Amino acid sequence: MDISSFYVREIKISKEVPRESGLAALPVVRHLKTNGISFTRPVSFFVGENGVGKSTLIEALAISMGFNPEGGTVNFSFSTTDSHSDLHQYLTVVKGPIRHRDGFFLRAESFYNLASDIDRMDREASFGGRLIDHYGGVSLHRQSHGESFLSLVQNRFGGHGLYILDEPEAALSPTGLMALICQFQQLVKEDSQLIIATHSPILMAFPGAEVFQLSEGGIQSLPYWQTEHFQLTRQFLNAPEKMLSLLLK
């Protein structure tokens, strides 16, 4: 996929976020006011500690691109709790010249609600086929959490698409994460762009991906082995007893 045809080329904040808004205190918001994020690879990761604003930013991007705040395609409109921020009102998205043919916003925290809405729509009278047939044919509620995540990606993500994922590792074992990496590779071959918030060092090792580390100090593009997530995980796995003794003193 050529960089000139990326569906999302840059995100930035071009309006003043009110000081009284809780958003103004988020590190990612402060830094996006001076420097936007330009996407140069088909797969991009947002990583960083809890509270820096990864999920808030990726949610704002998804809403700006027309997706339902709780997840799904642009055609989903279910809402269980109106808890999303208004960051999308201040976010400017620079789009590429070609519009994506497919797209999906997958967020771990509301996946249950997404699965429920698919079942609900299939129970209602419709002249079309079953919606679940586009997701593997079996209710996502009748599979384990991890199986349903992979089933969605394997069956519903069709290529030539923009896929925005918020912490997809939440449901997956290490083997499942490796299966997800294989799906990413296939989607990239089919001219897709993926933008993902994650804590998983396994996922962020995807070949050729760009990793943006978000922190109090700014937004840095780093090789995955230089991220705090990777280094801390490696230290722990290399000497778990030593790390645990320090933690549990």
C-alpha positions as CSV (number, residue, x, y, z in Angstrom):
1,M,0.0,0.0,0.0
2,D,1.5,3.3,-1.1
3,I,1.7,6.1,1.5
4,S,-0.1,8.4,-0.9
5,S,-3.2,6.3,-0.8
6,F,-3.5,5.8,3.0
7,Y,-7.1,6.4,4.1
8,V,-5.9,8.4,7.1
9,R,-2.7,10.4,6.6
10,E,-2.5,12.7,9.6
11,I,-4.4,13.6,12.8
12,K,-4.0,16.9,14.7
13,I,-5.8,19.2,17.0
14,S,-6.6,22.4,15.3
15,K,-9.1,23.9,17.7
16,E,-8.5,25.1,21.2
17,V,-9.7,22.5,23.8
18,P,-11.4,24.4,26.7
19,R,-9.4,24.4,29.8
20,E,-12.4,23.4,31.9
21,S,-12.6,20.2,29.8
22,G,-10.9,17.2,31.4
23,L,-9.4,16.5,27.9
24,A,-7.1,19.5,28.2
25,A,-5.1,17.7,30.9
26,L,-4.5,14.6,28.8
27,P,-0.8,14.3,27.7
28,V,-1.8,13.3,24.2
29,V,-4.1,16.3,23.8
30,R,-1.4,18.7,25.0
31,H,1.2,17.3,22.6
32,L,-1.2,17.1,19.6
33,K,-1.8,20.8,19.9
34,T,1.8,21.4,18.7
35,N,2.6,18.3,16.7
36,G,0.2,16.1,14.8
37,I,0.7,12.4,14.1
38,S,1.5,11.5,10.5
39,F,1.0,7.9,9.4
40,T,3.7,6.5,7.1
41,R,3.0,2.8,7.5
42,P,-0.1,0.6,6.8
43,V,0.0,-0.5,10.5
44,S,0.4,2.0,13.3
45,F,0.3,1.4,17.0
46,F,-0.4,3.8,19.9
47,V,1.3,2.6,23.1
48,G,1.8,4.1,26.5
49,E,0.8,4.0,30.2
50,N,-2.8,4.1,31.3
51,G,-4.1,7.6,31.4
52,V,-2.0,9.2,28.7
53,G,-5.0,9.2,26.3
54,K,-4.5,6.3,23.9
55,S,-8.0,5.0,23.9
56,T,-9.5,8.5,24.0
57,L,-7.5,9.4,20.9
58,I,-8.4,6.3,19.0
59,E,-12.1,6.7,19.9
60,A,-12.0,10.3,18.7
61,L,-10.4,9.1,15.4
62,A,-13.0,6.4,14.9
63,I,-15.9,8.9,15.5
64,S,-14.3,11.4,13.2
65,M,-14.3,8.7,10.5
66,G,-18.0,8.0,11.0
67,F,-17.9,4.9,13.1
68,N,-20.2,4.2,16.0
69,P,-18.5,5.3,19.3
70,E,-19.1,1.9,20.9
71,G,-17.8,0.0,17.9
72,G,-18.9,-1.7,14.6
73,T,-19.1,-0.3,11.1
74,V,-20.5,3.1,10.1
75,N,-23.9,1.4,9.9
76,F,-24.0,0.5,13.6
77,S,-25.9,3.0,15.8
78,F,-26.4,1.1,19.1
79,S,-25.7,3.0,22.4
80,T,-25.7,1.5,25.9
81,T,-23.8,4.2,27.8
82,D,-23.0,7.6,26.3
83,S,-19.5,7.8,27.8
84,H,-17.4,8.8,24.9
85,S,-15.5,12.1,25.1
86,D,-15.9,15.1,22.8
87,L,-12.3,15.0,21.6
88,H,-13.5,14.3,18.0
89,Q,-14.9,17.9,17.9
90,Y,-11.4,19.2,18.2
91,L,-9.6,16.6,16.1
92,T,-8.7,17.3,12.4
93,V,-8.2,14.2,10.3
94,V,-6.3,14.6,7.0
95,K,-7.7,11.9,4.7
96,G,-6.0,10.3,1.7
97,P,-7.4,10.7,-1.9
98,I,-9.0,7.2,-1.9
99,R,-11.9,6.3,0.3
100,H,-11.8,2.9,2.1
101,R,-14.3,0.3,0.9
102,D,-14.6,-1.4,4.2
103,G,-14.1,-0.4,7.8
104,F,-14.6,-1.4,11.4
105,F,-14.0,0.1,14.9
106,L,-13.2,-2.7,17.3
107,R,-13.0,-1.8,21.0
108,A,-12.5,-4.5,23.7
109,E,-14.6,-2.8,26.4
110,S,-17.8,-2.7,24.4
111,F,-17.4,-5.9,22.3
112,Y,-20.2,-7.6,24.4
113,N,-22.6,-4.9,23.4
114,L,-21.6,-5.2,19.7
115,A,-22.2,-8.9,19.8
116,S,-25.6,-8.3,21.4
117,D,-26.6,-5.8,18.8
118,I,-25.8,-8.2,16.0
119,D,-28.0,-10.8,17.6
120,R,-30.8,-8.3,18.1
121,M,-30.8,-7.2,14.5
122,D,-30.9,-10.8,13.3
123,R,-34.0,-11.4,15.5
124,E,-35.8,-8.6,13.8
125,A,-37.6,-9.1,10.5
126,S,-35.4,-8.4,7.5
127,F,-35.5,-8.9,3.8
128,G,-31.7,-9.5,3.7
129,G,-29.7,-12.4,5.0
130,R,-28.5,-12.9,8.5
131,L,-26.0,-10.3,9.7
132,I,-24.1,-13.0,11.7
133,D,-23.3,-14.8,8.4
134,H,-20.8,-12.0,7.8
135,Y,-19.2,-12.7,11.2
136,G,-18.7,-16.5,10.7
137,G,-22.2,-17.7,11.0
138,V,-22.2,-18.4,14.8
139,S,-23.3,-15.9,17.4
140,L,-20.3,-14.2,18.9
141,H,-21.9,-14.8,22.3
142,R,-21.7,-18.6,21.7
143,Q,-17.9,-18.5,21.3
144,S,-15.3,-17.7,23.9
145,H,-14.2,-14.1,24.1
146,G,-11.0,-14.8,22.2
147,E,-12.7,-17.0,19.6
148,S,-15.3,-14.3,18.9
149,F,-12.6,-11.6,18.5
150,L,-10.7,-13.7,15.9
151,S,-13.9,-14.8,14.2
152,L,-14.8,-11.2,13.7
153,V,-11.4,-10.2,12.2
154,Q,-11.2,-13.3,10.1
155,N,-14.7,-13.2,8.7
156,R,-15.8,-9.5,8.7
157,F,-12.6,-7.6,7.9
158,G,-12.6,-7.8,4.1
159,G,-9.6,-5.8,2.9
160,H,-9.3,-2.4,1.2
161,G,-10.4,-1.1,4.6
162,L,-9.7,1.1,7.5
163,Y,-9.6,-0.9,10.8
164,I,-9.3,1.0,14.1
165,L,-8.7,-1.3,17.1
166,D,-8.6,-0.4,20.8
167,E,-6.7,-3.0,22.9
168,P,-7.6,-6.1,20.8
169,E,-5.2,-8.2,22.9
170,A,-7.7,-8.0,25.9
171,A,-9.4,-11.3,24.8
172,L,-6.5,-13.2,23.3
173,S,-3.9,-15.7,24.4
174,P,-0.3,-15.4,23.0
175,T,-1.3,-17.9,20.4
176,G,-4.3,-15.8,19.5
177,L,-2.2,-12.7,19.2
178,M,0.1,-14.5,16.7
179,A,-3.0,-15.5,14.8
180,L,-4.1,-11.9,14.8
181,I,-0.7,-10.8,13.4
182,C,-1.3,-13.2,10.5
183,Q,-4.6,-11.6,9.8
184,F,-3.0,-8.2,9.9
185,Q,-0.5,-9.3,7.3
186,Q,-3.3,-10.5,5.0
187,L,-5.2,-7.3,5.4
188,V,-2.1,-5.2,4.6
189,K,-1.7,-7.3,1.4
190,E,-5.3,-6.3,0.6
191,D,-4.5,-2.6,0.8
192,S,-5.9,-2.0,4.3
193,Q,-4.7,0.5,7.0
194,L,-4.8,-0.5,10.7
195,I,-4.5,2.0,13.6
196,I,-4.3,0.2,16.9
197,A,-4.0,1.1,20.6
198,T,-2.3,-1.7,22.5
199,H,-0.3,-2.8,25.5
200,S,0.9,-5.9,23.8
201,P,4.6,-6.2,22.9
202,I,3.7,-9.2,20.7
203,L,1.3,-7.2,18.5
204,M,3.6,-4.2,18.3
205,A,6.3,-6.4,16.8
206,F,4.4,-6.6,13.6
207,P,6.9,-6.2,10.7
208,G,7.2,-2.8,9.3
209,A,4.7,-1.2,11.8
210,E,5.2,2.3,13.2
211,V,5.0,2.5,17.0
212,F,4.0,5.8,18.6
213,Q,4.8,5.9,22.3
214,L,2.5,8.4,24.1
215,S,3.8,9.7,27.4
216,E,3.9,12.8,29.6
217,G,7.0,13.8,27.7
218,G,5.5,13.7,24.2
219,I,4.7,11.4,21.3
220,Q,7.7,9.5,19.9
221,S,8.0,7.1,17.0
222,L,10.1,4.2,18.3
223,P,11.3,0.7,17.3
224,Y,9.1,-1.6,19.3
225,W,12.1,-2.9,21.2
226,Q,12.8,0.6,22.6
227,T,9.3,1.0,24.0
228,E,8.8,0.8,27.8
229,H,6.3,-2.1,27.3
230,F,8.8,-4.3,25.5
231,Q,11.7,-3.5,27.8
232,L,9.8,-4.1,31.0
233,T,8.3,-7.3,29.7
234,R,11.7,-8.6,28.7
235,Q,13.2,-7.7,32.1
236,F,10.4,-9.6,33.8
237,L,10.6,-12.7,31.6
238,N,14.4,-12.8,31.9
239,A,14.3,-12.7,35.7
240,P,10.8,-13.2,37.0
241,E,11.9,-14.2,40.5
242,K,14.1,-11.1,40.9
243,M,11.4,-8.8,39.6
244,L,8.8,-10.3,41.9
245,S,11.0,-10.1,44.9
246,L,11.5,-6.3,44.2
247,L,7.8,-5.8,43.6
248,L,6.7,-7.7,46.7
249,K,9.2,-6.5,49.2
